[in-house]
């Protein structure tokens, strides 16, 4: 629980997190409360307490729960939803929202991204159009229930070029952000399960499409292993130069792992993205909640295994288990599910 004397500082820190980088918090407070810049500074420093009326104006303007700042047990956390629109262009709009958030991280002076990946982050698929097209098909048909996908089978030669174009930009931007990812075996086996499900359900237009997907998936996994070994991110096929900074750390934890979650640090601010309903995202910048989640993430990393950079033995051990699973799924899907 926040002490009374610390409340005002936490309250103003929360406002700062919700303002764009180029907006002056002093100007915002002075204008909203109709006070001078000097008076606004004295409130920011804690030299003068906020009145009840001022607190109400600020909390209403910036949608801040006073209970959440004090840290009461019955705390209300305010989330901003990024919900996938089921209309035809909803996927593109959803990706553009992701791109906008990643751009904000990249534009920050200091930045870090900590991500729990129960499912492989969507960014990586966009270096491999066949895999990206399959994931989009799977989501649209089985999660979003798009009417035009009701009777449609997956055809690997069909490409959603508008989505792939935005996705490629998203991956390029993501590759330039220092990040920590926490993986488990499910990170890679989930897409294997999805390919296998489509085999069982007869959702492939051509039987050989499943074979191609497994082949592309192996290339993607080997590319991710190479990035893990190098400790940096780059497009598939791109050369790694001596100027590449160590910006990619991978931890594996099979025991303690929460659902897909991303915690962003940018210019002293914390923002949390939590996935729900598989594709929709909830965002909050509540400082106490973000700190609680960060504490949990640090424990997951501490109790997990660091496999990036110089951890060659652990890295090989982890990826060898993934390749074994891939071979198992490939043999079951192609040999047992299809009559070739």
TINUDO-798006 format. One line per field, with one value per atom (N, C-alpha, C): residue number from 0; atom name; x, y, z. Coordinates in steps of 0.001 Angstrom, whole numbers, plus 500000, padded with zeros to 6 digits. Layout:
! TINUDO-798006
nr	c(NUM  ...)
atom	c(CA  ...)
x	c(X  ...)
y	c(Y  ...)
z	c(Z  ...)
END
This chain:
! TINUDO-798006
nr	c(0  0  0  1  1  1  2  2  2  3  3  3  4  4  4  5  5  5  6  6  6  7  7  7  8  8  8  9  9  9  10  10  10  11  11  11  12  12  12  13  13  13  14  14  14  15  15  15  16  16  16  17  17  17  18  18  18  19  19  19  20  20  20  21  21  21  22  22  22  23  23  23  24  24  24  25  25  25  26  26  26  27  27  27  28  28  28  29  29  29  30  30  30  31  31  31  32  32  32  33  33  33  34  34  34  35  35  35  36  36  36  37  37  37  38  38  38  39  39  39  40  40  40  41  41  41  42  42  42  43  43  43  44  44  44  45  45  45  46  46  46  47  47  47  48  48  48  49  49  49  50  50  50  51  51  51  52  52  52  53  53  53  54  54  54  55  55  55  56  56  56  57  57  57  58  58  58  59  59  59  60  60  60  61  61  61  62  62  62  63  63  63  64  64  64  65  65  65  66  66  66  67  67  67  68  68  68  69  69  69  70  70  70  71  71  71  72  72  72  73  73  73  74  74  74  75  75  75  76  76  76  77  77  77  78  78  78  79  79  79  80  80  80  81  81  81  82  82  82  83  83  83  84  84  84  85  85  85  86  86  86  87  87  87  88  88  88  89  89  89  90  90  90  91  91  91  92  92  92  93  93  93  94  94  94  95  95  95  96  96  96  97  97  97  98  98  98  99  99  99  100  100  100  101  101  101  102  102  102  103  103  103  104  104  104  105  105  105  106  106  106  107  107  107  108  108  108  109  109  109  110  110  110  111  111  111  112  112  112  113  113  113  114  114  114  115  115  115  116  116  116  117  117  117  118  118  118  119  119  119  120  120  120  121  121  121  122  122  122  123  123  123  124  124  124  125  125  125  126  126  126  127  127  127  128  128  128  129  129  129  130  130  130  131  131  131  132  132  132  133  133  133  134  134  134  135  135  135  136  136  136  137  137  137  138  138  138  139  139  139  140  140  140  141  141  141  142  142  142  143  143  143  144  144  144  145  145  145  146  146  146  147  147  147  148  148  148  149  149  149  150  150  150  151  151  151  152  152  152  153  153  153  154  154  154  155  155  155  156  156  156  157  157  157  158  158  158  159  159  159  160  160  160  161  161  161  162  162  162  163  163  163  164  164  164  165  165  165  166  166  166  167  167  167  168  168  168  169  169  169  170  170  170  171  171  171  172  172  172  173  173  173  174  174  174  175  175  175  176  176  176  177  177  177  178  178  178  179  179  179  180  180  180  181  181  181  182  182  182  183  183  183  184  184  184  185  185  185  186  186  186  187  187  187  188  188  188  189  189  189  190  190  190  191  191  191  192  192  192  193  193  193  194  194  194  195  195  195  196  196  196  197  197  197  198  198  198  199  199  199  200  200  200  201  201  201  202  202  202  203  203  203  204  204  204  205  205  205  206  206  206  207  207  207  208  208  208  209  209  209  210  210  210  211  211  211  212  212  212  213  213  213  214  214  214  215  215  215  216  216  216  217  217  217  218  218  218  219  219  219  220  220  220  221  221  221  222  222  222  223  223  223  224  224  224  225  225  225  226  226  226  227  227  227  228  228  228  229  229  229  230  230  230  231  231  231  232  232  232  233  233  233  234  234  234  235  235  235  236  236  236  237  237  237  238  238  238  239  239  239  240  240  240  241  241  241  242  242  242  243  243  243  244  244  244  245  245  245  246  246  246  247  247  247  248  248  248  249  249  249  250  250  250  251  251  251  252  252  252  253  253  253  254  254  254  255  255  255  256  256  256  257  257  257  258  258  258  259  259  259  260  260  260  261  261  261  262  262  262  263  263  263  264  264  264  265  265  265  266  266  266  267  267  267  268  268  268  269  269  269  270  270  270  271  271  271  272  272  272  273  273  273  274  274  274  275  275  275  276  276  276  277  277  277  278  278  278  279  279  279  280  280  280  281  281  281  282  282  282  283  283  283  284  284  284  285  285  285  286  286  286  287  287  287  288  288  288  289  289  289  290  290  290  291  291  291  292  292  292  293  293  293  294  294  294  295  295  295  296  296  296  297  297  297  298  298  298  299  299  299  300  300  300  301  301  301  302  302  302  303  303  303  304  304  304  305  305  305  306  306  306  307  307  307  308  308  308  309  309  309  310  310  310  311  311  311  312  312  312  313  313  313  314  314  314  315  315  315  316  316  316  317  317  317  318  318  318  319  319  319  320  320  320  321  321  321  322  322  322  323  323  323  324  324  324  325  325  325  326  326  326  327  327  327  328  328  328  329  329  329  330  330  330  331  331  331  332  332  332  333  333  333  334  334  334  335  335  335  336  336  336  337  337  337  338  338  338  339  339  339)
atom	c(N  CA  C  N  CA  C  N  CA  C  N  CA  C  N  CA  C  N  CA  C  N  CA  C  N  CA  C  N  CA  C  N  CA  C  N  CA  C  N  CA  C  N  CA  C  N  CA  C  N  CA  C  N  CA  C  N  CA  C  N  CA  C  N  CA  C  N  CA  C  N  CA  C  N  CA  C  N  CA  C  N  CA  C  N  CA  C  N  CA  C  N  CA  C  N  CA  C  N  CA  C  N  CA  C  N  CA  C  N  CA  C  N  CA  C  N  CA  C  N  CA  C  N  CA  C  N  CA  C  N  CA  C  N  CA  C  N  CA  C  N  CA  C  N  CA  C  N  CA  C  N  CA  C  N  CA  C  N  CA  C  N  CA  C  N  CA  C  N  CA  C  N  CA  C  N  CA  C  N  CA  C  N  CA  C  N  CA  C  N  CA  C  N  CA  C  N  CA  C  N  CA  C  N  CA  C  N  CA  C  N  CA  C  N  CA  C  N  CA  C  N  CA  C  N  CA  C  N  CA  C  N  CA  C  N  CA  C  N  CA  C  N  CA  C  N  CA  C  N  CA  C  N  CA  C  N  CA  C  N  CA  C  N  CA  C  N  CA  C  N  CA  C  N  CA  C  N  CA  C  N  CA  C  N  CA  C  N  CA  C  N  CA  C  N  CA  C  N  CA  C  N  CA  C  N  CA  C  N  CA  C  N  CA  C  N  CA  C  N  CA  C  N  CA  C  N  CA  C  N  CA  C  N  CA  C  N  CA  C  N  CA  C  N  CA  C  N  CA  C  N  CA  C  N  CA  C  N  CA  C  N  CA  C  N  CA  C  N  CA  C  N  CA  C  N  CA  C  N  CA  C  N  CA  C  N  CA  C  N  CA  C  N  CA  C  N  CA  C  N  CA  C  N  CA  C  N  CA  C  N  CA  C  N  CA  C  N  CA  C  N  CA  C  N  CA  C  N  CA  C  N  CA  C  N  CA  C  N  CA  C  N  CA  C  N  CA  C  N  CA  C  N  CA  C  N  CA  C  N  CA  C  N  CA  C  N  CA  C  N  CA  C  N  CA  C  N  CA  C  N  CA  C  N  CA  C  N  CA  C  N  CA  C  N  CA  C  N  CA  C  N  CA  C  N  CA  C  N  CA  C  N  CA  C  N  CA  C  N  CA  C  N  CA  C  N  CA  C  N  CA  C  N  CA  C  N  CA  C  N  CA  C  N  CA  C  N  CA  C  N  CA  C  N  CA  C  N  CA  C  N  CA  C  N  CA  C  N  CA  C  N  CA  C  N  CA  C  N  CA  C  N  CA  C  N  CA  C  N  CA  C  N  CA  C  N  CA  C  N  CA  C  N  CA  C  N  CA  C  N  CA  C  N  CA  C  N  CA  C  N  CA  C  N  CA  C  N  CA  C  N  CA  C  N  CA  C  N  CA  C  N  CA  C  N  CA  C  N  CA  C  N  CA  C  N  CA  C  N  CA  C  N  CA  C  N  CA  C  N  CA  C  N  CA  C  N  CA  C  N  CA  C  N  CA  C  N  CA  C  N  CA  C  N  CA  C  N  CA  C  N  CA  C  N  CA  C  N  CA  C  N  CA  C  N  CA  C  N  CA  C  N  CA  C  N  CA  C  N  CA  C  N  CA  C  N  CA  C  N  CA  C  N  CA  C  N  CA  C  N  CA  C  N  CA  C  N  CA  C  N  CA  C  N  CA  C  N  CA  C  N  CA  C  N  CA  C  N  CA  C  N  CA  C  N  CA  C  N  CA  C  N  CA  C  N  CA  C  N  CA  C  N  CA  C  N  CA  C  N  CA  C  N  CA  C  N  CA  C  N  CA  C  N  CA  C  N  CA  C  N  CA  C  N  CA  C  N  CA  C  N  CA  C  N  CA  C  N  CA  C  N  CA  C  N  CA  C  N  CA  C  N  CA  C  N  CA  C  N  CA  C  N  CA  C  N  CA  C  N  CA  C  N  CA  C  N  CA  C  N  CA  C  N  CA  C  N  CA  C  N  CA  C  N  CA  C  N  CA  C  N  CA  C  N  CA  C  N  CA  C  N  CA  C  N  CA  C  N  CA  C  N  CA  C  N  CA  C  N  CA  C  N  CA  C  N  CA  C  N  CA  C  N  CA  C  N  CA  C  N  CA  C  N  CA  C  N  CA  C  N  CA  C  N  CA  C  N  CA  C  N  CA  C  N  CA  C  N  CA  C  N  CA  C  N  CA  C  N  CA  C  N  CA  C  N  CA  C  N  CA  C  N  CA  C  N  CA  C  N  CA  C  N  CA  C  N  CA  C  N  CA  C  N  CA  C  N  CA  C  N  CA  C  N  CA  C  N  CA  C  N  CA  C  N  CA  C  N  CA  C  N  CA  C  N  CA  C  N  CA  C  N  CA  C  N  CA  C  N  CA  C  N  CA  C  N  CA  C  N  CA  C  N  CA  C  N  CA  C  N  CA  C  N  CA  C  N  CA  C  N  CA  C  N  CA  C  N  CA  C  N  CA  C  N  CA  C  N  CA  C  N  CA  C  N  CA  C  N  CA  C  N  CA  C  N  CA  C  N  CA  C  N  CA  C  N  CA  C  N  CA  C  N  CA  C  N  CA  C  N  CA  C  N  CA  C  N  CA  C  N  CA  C  N  CA  C  N  CA  C)
x	c(500839  500000  500880  500519  501298  501073  502183  502068  501441  500779  500076  501023  502240  503172  503707  503583  504055  502945  501719  500579  500672  500981  500966  502012  503177  504227  503762  503183  502692  501571  500716  499594  500090  501066  501599  502437  503108  503843  502882  501703  500688  500207  500025  499619  500705  501967  503070  503077  502773  502757  501675  500635  499509  499601  500622  500814  501825  501616  502638  503944  505046  506367  506573  505967  506212  505320  504406  503490  504075  504065  504567  503522  503871  502928  502624  503607  503388  502332  502463  501494  500099  500012  498724  498045  498808  498246  497836  498720  498422  497167  497023  495870  494585  494642  493438  492972  493909  493557  493458  493806  493754  494622  495867  496841  498114  499033  500287  501235  502269  503278  503981  504220  504891  504046  502732  501843  501801  501841  501848  503125  504273  505543  505507  504912  504875  504026  502981  502177  502933  503665  504457  505556  506173  507239  506689  505397  504808  504879  505298  505370  503972  503006  501624  500705  499806  498872  497797  497351  496205  494937  494043  492740  491852  490756  489814  489299  488999  488484  489536  490789  491871  492089  492048  492222  491125  489891  488767  488930  489341  489526  490595  491713  492823  492478  491843  491506  490462  489502  488497  489123  490032  490671  491503  492273  493223  492779  491498  490899  491748  492067  492893  492036  492068  491385  492263  491738  492510  492842  491910  492178  493362  493466  494551  495909  495954  497218  497582  496573  496835  497191  496749  497096  496229  494948  494063  493824  493434  493218  492074  491107  489981  490236  491476  491944  491234  490884  490336  491433  491769  492783  492074  492425  491805  492636  491981  492631  492046  492896  492455  492483  491349  491315  491753  492487  492746  492002  490798  489954  489972  490122  490135  488748  488653  487402  487198  486013  485748  485408  485460  485204  486360  486193  487153  488551  488649  489950  490376  489703  489983  491382  491895  493223  494292  494145  495103  495080  493882  493762  494391  494205  494786  496306  496858  498316  498850  498100  498540  498580  497654  497702  498957  499284  500510  501730  501732  502847  503009  501901  501940  502573  502211  502777  504259  504644  506065  506861  506271  506926  507178  506214  506378  507551  507681  508801  510118  510165  511397  511807  510849  511141  511584  511437  511803  513319  513762  515198  515743  515131  515483  514313  514603  513518  513933  512963  513141  511775  511749  510511  510737  509890  509924  508643  508774  507610  507553  506403  506134  505449  506027  505518  505046  503787  503207  502938  502769  502645  503705  504320  505376  504842  505505  505024  504770  503694  503254  504308  505166  506154  506982  507412  508380  507842  506540  505979  506105  506284  506226  507492  508531  509663  509384  508266  507916  506444  506155  504774  503842  504380  503530  502997  503880  503472  502541  502860  501993  500601  500540  499246  498453  499151  498466  497911  498715  498244  497029  497057  495935  494692  494887  493764  493192  494058  493627  492832  493356  492676  491334  491330  490090  489011  489413  488424  487944  488874  488528  488364  488928  488780  487793  487928  487087  485819  485789  484619  484166  485118  484766  483824  482717  481749  482372  483298  483885  484843  485165  486054  485282  483962  483151  483448  483492  483730  485101  485950  487244  488295  489066  490208  491478  492520  493774  494486  494857  495613  496899  498021  499288  499690  499107  499446  498680  497668  496908  497566  497876  498582  497792  497533  496889  497936  498194  499322  499210  497997  497847  498310  497975  498396  499891  500424  501854  502705  502208  502959  503096  501990  502037  502866  502715  503448  504945  505384  506815  507388  506628  507057  507121  506148  506093  507327  507707  508892  510158  510289  511470  511632  510526  510579  510873  510237  510444  511897  512520  513912  514871  514447  515337  515101  514275  513968  514623  515402  515973  514850  514957  513859  514359  513552  513738  512484  512668  511523  511653  510526  510473  509670  510313  509725  509503  508696  508582  508445  508266  508134  506871  505820  504554  504694  505704  505930  505988  506592  506748  505769  505321  504453  503018  502638  501252  500947  501849  501579  501641  502474  502500  501141  500551  499227  498172  498315  497340  497430  498655  498819  498232  498532  498027  496501  495908  494445  493842  494452  493935  494089  495140  495291  494148  493888  492824  491470  491259  489953  489770  490784  490676  490579  491326  491229  492301  493113  494113  493580  493754  493342  494178  495479  496401  497159  497266  497888  499337  500029  501445  501660  500599  500736  501195  500725  501149  502642  503128  504563  505378  504921  505629  505636  504511  504435  505425  505500  506459  507899  508174  509524  509846  508893  509103  509229  508465  508540  509922  510482  511838  512857  512698  513615  513461  512215  511961  512601  512431  512989  514515  515122  516583  517058  516277  516613  516539  515502  515371  516491  516917  518046  519313  519514  520693  520656  519473  519332  519618  519117  519348  520834  521535  522982  523735  523292  523969  523589  522452  522014  521480  520992  520402  519379  518537  517466  517748  517343  517548  516655  516388  515549  516233  515409  515932  516720  517919  518768  519660  519442  520276  521599  522644  523964  524040  524715  524940  526285  526294  527526  528067  529308  529923  529250  528456  527793  526480  526050  524798  524952  524066  524145  523409  523847  523184  521838  520795  519480  518416  518836  517891  518302  517536  517824  516653  516967  515942  516094  514970  514905  513864  514118  513167  512713  511405  510855  509616  509693  508580  507634  508047  507272  506431  507090  506401  506236  505036  504822  503380  503201  501861  501485  500264  499822  500583  500380  501090  500952  502085  502126  503366  503248  504408  504467  505628  505858  506867  506480  507318  507866  509179  509811  510194  509703  510148  510184  511388  511619  511077  511363  510962  509524  508768  507371  507225  506204  505896  504500  504392  503105  502979  501823  501601  500568  500879  499963  499649  498370  497952  496997  497309  496474  495311  494130  492981  492186  491376  490622  491549  492785  493787  494392  493568  494082  493878  492854  492594  493634  493889  494924  494350  494716  494374  495640  495556  496726  496456  497460  497362  498730  498727  499965  499913  498981  498893  500244  500906  502282  502408  501428  501513  501310  500307  500034  501195  501727  502872  504070  504297  505419  505217  503973  503682  503952  503511  503738  505232  505936  507376  508082  507676  508272  508076  506863  506592  507457  507626  508441  509905  510400  511795  512003  511001  511096  511108  510257  510216  511565  512199  513519  514570  514513  515508  515438  514231  514069  514121  514213  514322  515769  515958  517292  517583  518704  519123  519828  519266  519835  520439  520379  520891  522339  522965  524342  525326  525976  527055  526572  525260  524735  524494  525561  525429  524847  525305  524838  523341  522879  521453  520622  521170  520469  520258  521309  521199  520248  520300  519423  517960  517656  516270  515804  516585  516147  516122  516996  516958  515637  515113  513814  512697  512841  511842  511888  513087  513211  512642  512835  512285  510757  510168  508718  508224  508962  508587  508577  509591  509664  508512  508169  507056  505735  505482  504242  504205  505328  505379  505062  505649  505405  503962  503403  502021  501046  501276  500346  500355  501539  501659  501436  501977  501876  500557  500094  498894  497619  497644  496409  496036  497046  496797  497042  496269  496547  497217  498540  499296  499410)
y	c(498805  500000  501254  502228  503456  504327  504832  505730  507045  507704  508953  509980  510070  511082  510741  509462  509058  509084  509237  509143  510116  511390  512422  512134  511629  511298  510175  509103  507981  508440  509319  509817  510574  511461  512225  511337  510337  509399  508660  508330  507657  508568  509860  510821  510914  510983  511078  509885  508700  507498  507551  508317  508368  509533  510342  511466  511106  511544  511372  512038  511533  511985  513490  514048  515455  516424  515908  516754  517053  518314  518727  518476  517690  517409  518685  519573  520837  521671  521764  522530  521927  520577  519906  520205  520089  520298  521757  522672  524095  524484  523954  524293  523700  522420  521762  522352  522652  523164  524689  525314  526785  527445  526981  527517  527885  528571  528967  527782  527931  526894  526667  527745  527610  526780  527001  526230  524759  524547  523167  522445  523148  522557  522193  523060  522796  521558  521328  520120  518880  519026  517900  517482  518455  518167  517664  517841  517449  518522  519753  520861  521337  521117  521510  520344  520014  518913  519282  518291  518474  518597  519474  519554  518428  518178  517148  517471  518760  519175  518949  519270  519078  517595  516794  515351  514761  515236  514748  515119  516360  516798  515968  515761  515021  513545  512927  511509  511273  512220  512098  512275  513252  513544  512368  511764  510726  509319  509188  507874  507095  507723  507106  506810  505556  505180  505565  506400  506809  505598  504655  503428  502671  502676  501929  502539  503861  504517  504244  504257  503958  502480  501610  500202  499422  499780  499039  497633  496723  495339  495205  496111  496046  496924  496978  497849  497567  498611  498496  498875  497957  498219  498583  499708  500141  499650  498939  498418  499090  499256  499743  498550  498203  497009  497263  496302  496223  494984  495170  494043  493849  492606  492288  492486  493348  493556  492391  491815  490657  491038  492331  492737  492311  492478  492003  492565  493865  494495  494577  493828  493890  493433  492443  491922  492962  493667  494715  495828  496234  497295  496855  495603  495057  495069  494695  494721  496152  497085  498481  499037  498609  499009  498460  497199  496605  497385  497724  498463  499820  500482  501783  501670  500644  500457  500129  499285  498939  500169  501015  502257  503163  503245  504064  503563  502237  501671  502032  501854  502127  503591  504509  505938  506411  505585  505973  506010  506836  506926  505663  505233  503965  503018  501777  500842  499409  498621  497182  496528  495338  494574  493196  492823  491480  490778  489639  488972  487507  487084  485669  485136  484110  483597  482155  481976  480631  480191  481170  480950  481819  481359  482129  483488  484593  485928  486029  486684  486761  487378  488272  488969  488013  486918  486035  485363  485187  484482  485286  486594  487416  487355  486663  486357  485125  484445  483209  483289  483823  484102  482897  481696  480498  480286  480437  480255  481378  482610  483739  483553  483113  482895  481803  480755  479671  480161  480916  481411  482320  483163  484066  483265  482249  481375  480692  480140  479399  480307  481508  482440  482895  483238  483752  482677  481458  480388  479850  479598  478860  479737  480931  481811  482947  483577  484733  484364  483153  482668  483641  484094  484957  484188  484798  484099  483591  484378  483965  482788  482430  481286  480023  480089  478973  477679  477748  476551  476578  477500  477647  476713  476088  475290  476106  475726  476464  476113  477156  477006  477808  477119  477777  478808  478728  479692  481001  481047  482272  483074  484323  485165  486441  486756  488031  489147  489699  490611  491884  492372  493577  493312  492133  491766  491516  490834  490519  491782  492798  494051  494742  494839  495455  494592  493271  492356  492445  492630  492759  494018  495111  496342  496126  495384  495100  494324  493314  492519  493365  494189  495047  495956  496535  497425  496645  495472  494649  494189  493894  493439  494487  495732  496821  497216  496453  496757  495718  496132  495168  494409  493096  492327  491096  490684  489436  488608  487371  486500  485263  484829  483644  482584  481459  480403  479143  478247  476879  476010  474725  473876  474215  474607  474955  476146  476987  478145  477716  476554  476071  474949  474187  473056  473474  474695  475103  475186  475739  475803  474405  473515  472131  471474  471724  471189  471738  473004  473618  473030  472794  472150  470748  470022  468656  468644  469610  469688  469875  470738  470981  469749  468957  467685  466745  466582  465685  466134  467443  467992  468158  467824  467941  469367  470274  471688  472169  471260  471645  471394  472404  472265  471197  471206  470234  469532  468243  467460  467872  468256  468599  469917  470716  471995  471804  470752  470484  470185  469438  469120  470399  471293  472557  473389  473417  474187  473663  472356  471789  472119  472098  472436  473897  474790  476211  476460  475702  475858  475455  474411  474015  475103  475725  476817  477990  478307  479388  479067  477844  477459  477541  477094  477161  478620  479470  480897  481481  481100  481588  481038  479814  479271  480076  480436  481229  482603  483227  484519  484375  483300  483045  482906  482171  481980  483296  484146  485417  486499  486323  487323  488592  488491  489660  489188  490120  489790  490388  489671  490132  489316  489855  489151  487870  486900  485655  485942  485413  485619  486832  487685  488881  488508  489229  488982  489620  488940  489473  490174  491455  492232  492392  492858  493089  494229  495012  496157  495789  494525  494099  494105  494820  494872  493674  493279  492166  492643  492318  492868  491791  490530  489425  488389  488307  487345  486378  485101  484072  483255  483094  482218  481136  479945  478842  478441  478341  477899  477063  475763  474854  474741  475248  475052  476280  477445  478687  479538  479594  480415  480882  482204  482771  482842  483288  483397  484506  484590  485579  486983  487533  488831  489584  490885  491707  492917  493133  494295  495201  496453  497418  498442  498674  499798  500815  502015  503045  504399  504973  506278  506335  505295  505276  504882  504589  504201  502694  502126  500708  500558  499715  499441  497930  497400  495958  495607  494610  494092  492641  492347  490991  490475  489306  488717  487946  488119  487313  486986  485939  485485  485228  484803  484415  485570  486541  487614  489005  489189  490507  490827  492112  492556  493591  493469  494471  495203  496538  497366  498146  498198  499048  499628  500829  501456  501678  500987  501105  500728  501640  501392  500243  500110  499038  497675  497589  496314  495918  496889  496610  496124  496730  496322  494917  494569  493224  492185  492489  491558  491452  492592  492556  491675  491773  490934  489455  489107  487719  487287  488183  487859  487654  488474  488330  486988  486547  485239  484119  484253  483246  483152  484307  484299  483697  484067  483599  482090  481535  480100  479314  480021  479363  479186  478875  478639  479670  480357  481339  480598  480673  479883  480733  482061  482904  483297  483840  484304  483160  483060  482084  480741  480583  479345  478290  477859  476980  475618  475047  473712  473711  474658  474724  475079  475926  476304  475084  474308  473102  472086  471941  470981  471353  472641  473078  472886  473360  473282  471853  470993  469593  468949  469325  468788  469311  470544  471114  470411  470155  469454  468036  467387  466041  466079  467091  467242  467532  468367  468703  467448  466619  465387  464453  464420  463576  464037  465345  465875  465697  465928  465804  464385  463417  462019  461624  462051  461711  462376  463655  464404  463918  463763  463452  461974  461104  459672  459090  459519  458906  459618  460935  461684  461673  461645  461672  460293  459946  458745  459220  459083  459641  458622)
z	c(500000  500000  500000  499190  499083  500311  500912  502048  501593  502521  502181  501575  502133  501637  500239  499846  498513  497470  497936  497027  495867  496154  495125  494048  494468  493499  492573  493156  492350  491433  491933  491145  489915  490105  488975  488045  488585  487735  486809  487317  486507  485384  485686  484647  483568  483987  483027  482076  482594  481763  480699  480960  480024  479045  479197  478285  477202  475973  474940  475359  474823  475255  475061  474007  473680  474464  475286  476043  477421  477825  479133  480208  481223  482297  483090  483215  483926  483208  481889  481102  481237  481154  481246  482585  483678  485021  485211  484794  484952  484175  482976  482141  482703  483114  483607  484939  485845  487169  487205  486051  485939  487006  487064  488019  487252  487919  487273  487165  486320  486193  487530  488264  489550  490514  490529  491387  490964  489646  489145  489574  489473  489903  491394  492227  493666  493969  493197  493378  492896  491791  491277  492264  492904  493871  495201  495424  496697  497749  497355  498312  498713  497818  498096  497772  498696  498494  497474  496731  495848  496681  496269  496928  496395  497078  496629  495235  494994  493686  492602  492892  491915  491639  492691  492534  491664  491862  491066  489595  489328  487940  487229  487913  487310  487116  488114  488005  486926  486775  485710  484330  484230  482944  482455  483357  482950  483331  483735  484036  485042  486166  487196  488419  488870  490093  491273  492181  493357  494225  494354  495103  494527  493193  492562  492903  493064  493411  494868  495745  497148  497352  496421  496518  497478  497580  498464  497911  498793  498399  497409  497457  496529  495309  494931  493862  492537  491827  490478  489495  488608  487595  486297  485715  484466  483286  482376  481183  479944  478940  477633  476673  476059  475214  473777  473224  471785  471307  470811  470444  468938  468516  467092  466503  465497  464785  463817  463823  462967  461532  461196  459829  458920  457635  456641  456865  457197  457360  458829  459694  461121  461488  460768  461079  460766  459665  459302  460339  460747  461752  463079  463440  464676  464620  463462  463301  463328  462762  462763  464183  465036  466442  467104  466801  467326  466830  465551  464968  465643  465934  466599  467977  468734  470070  470004  469050  468893  468468  467644  467220  468420  469340  470540  471373  471470  472231  471559  470240  469499  469612  469595  469641  471023  472037  473394  473550  474489  474745  475378  476481  477118  476955  476634  476333  476612  476995  477187  477119  476564  476452  477052  478011  478588  478171  477502  476936  477337  477847  478073  476822  476222  474943  475103  475503  475500  474067  473204  471768  471122  470061  469412  468983  469353  468969  467471  467132  465742  464827  465388  464577  463721  464320  463669  462406  462329  461175  459880  459985  458782  457932  458384  457515  456665  456947  456260  455865  454683  454266  454361  454097  454156  455579  456561  457957  458410  458008  458361  457779  456531  455884  456596  457040  457752  459084  459857  461150  460970  459955  459703  459331  458487  458124  459358  460189  461375  462317  462555  463453  462884  461589  460993  460935  460633  460491  461828  462749  463957  465211  465207  466358  466098  464933  464624  463869  463297  462557  461479  460665  459543  458605  458205  457341  456042  455460  454181  454329  455585  455819  456211  456192  456676  455917  454613  453801  453122  453525  452859  453449  452564  452987  452806  453522  453422  452121  451392  450148  450307  450312  450625  449579  448405  447352  447492  448368  448601  449706  449451  450418  450712  451957  452320  452294  451125  450939  451785  452026  452845  454280  454799  456148  456205  455205  455179  455091  454395  454262  455615  456348  457673  458626  458518  459378  459197  457968  457689  458353  458314  458989  460502  461011  462440  462883  462117  462454  462387  461366  461233  462447  462908  464062  465334  465474  466661  466783  465654  465663  466219  466244  466673  468133  468833  470227  471133  472126  473084  473785  473798  474374  475112  476076  476805  476560  476100  475889  476775  477303  478155  477412  477117  476312  477137  476580  477070  475813  475971  474788  474001  474724  474081  473140  473350  472484  471025  470773  469406  469048  470031  469691  469387  469794  469552  468061  467273  465835  465216  465784  465311  465543  466706  467018  466067  465691  464791  463385  462919  461606  461649  462722  462879  462915  463621  463697  462305  461519  460169  459286  459536  458812  459144  460450  460903  460369  460330  459965  458463  457689  456235  455754  456392  456058  455083  454577  453580  452179  451309  449919  449221  449513  448921  450040  449968  451036  451277  450219  450356  451087  451241  451933  453381  454035  455414  455467  454486  454421  454289  453428  453215  454493  455195  456433  457477  457610  458566  458166  456872  456395  456697  456442  456721  458223  459007  460450  460963  460409  460830  460496  459341  458970  459945  460290  461254  462606  463072  464374  464347  463256  463155  463104  462462  462444  463855  464612  465983  466870  466602  467358  467076  465815  465443  466118  466135  466816  468313  468889  470319  470602  469755  469930  469787  468852  468597  469613  470270  471241  470602  469370  468702  467677  467230  466296  464923  463892  462521  461613  460421  459451  458980  458605  458057  456775  456711  455545  455640  456645  456805  457462  457103  457688  459069  459987  461332  461334  461679  461670  463076  463181  464484  465237  464515  465142  465825  465617  466232  467746  468438  469892  470492  471698  472364  472875  472128  472428  472528  472620  472582  473622  474692  475754  475868  475960  476024  477301  478004  479169  478891  479395  479271  480664  480836  482113  481821  482073  481803  483000  484156  485380  485718  485788  486146  484897  484372  483187  483144  483012  482895  481415  481126  479741  479019  477705  476888  477497  477879  478557  478114  477942  477580  478497  479115  479967  479283  479083  478383  479364  479281  479978  478903  479012  478067  478764  478781  479402  480834  481603  482996  483251  482207  482345  482156  482780  482613  482030  481026  480393  480231  480573  480527  479470  478646  477637  477991  478190  478535  477470  476932  475884  476501  475924  476327  475071  475137  473957  472774  473078  472084  471305  470855  470016  470608  471418  471997  473071  473261  474196  475151  476424  477433  477843  477925  478236  479514  480391  481577  481899  482444  482907  484413  485100  486546  487158  487848  488301  489289  490207  491186  490540  489670  489001  488097  487353  486485  487303  488452  489303  489847  490184  490669  489582  488368  487267  486955  486996  486745  487775  489024  490069  489733  489274  488895  487710  486738  485558  485940  486857  487294  487992  488747  489404  488358  487341  486277  485573  485324  484692  485614  486877  487844  488029  488030  488231  486923  485797  484504  484077  482813  482255  481178  481318  480326  479193  477972  476875  475764  475874  474787  475024  473984  474091  474226  475371  475561  476094  476315  476904  475833  475144  473987  474362  475465  475857  476128  476921  477248  476021  475173  473945  473048  472835  471996  472603  473917  474588  474375  474523  474348  472910  471953  470562  470044  470520  470100  470503  471672  472088  471183  470700  469795  468442  467926  466646  466738  467881  468074  468031  468663  468630  467214  466509  465138  464265  464399  463616  463968  465247  465702  465099  465160  464593  463082  462443  460987  460547  461219  460863  461118  462272  462594  461625  461345  460500  459069  458534  457109  456831  457687  457419  457873  459063  459639  459227  459151  458904  457416  456558  455119  454529  453551  452762  451486  451445  450316  449198)
END
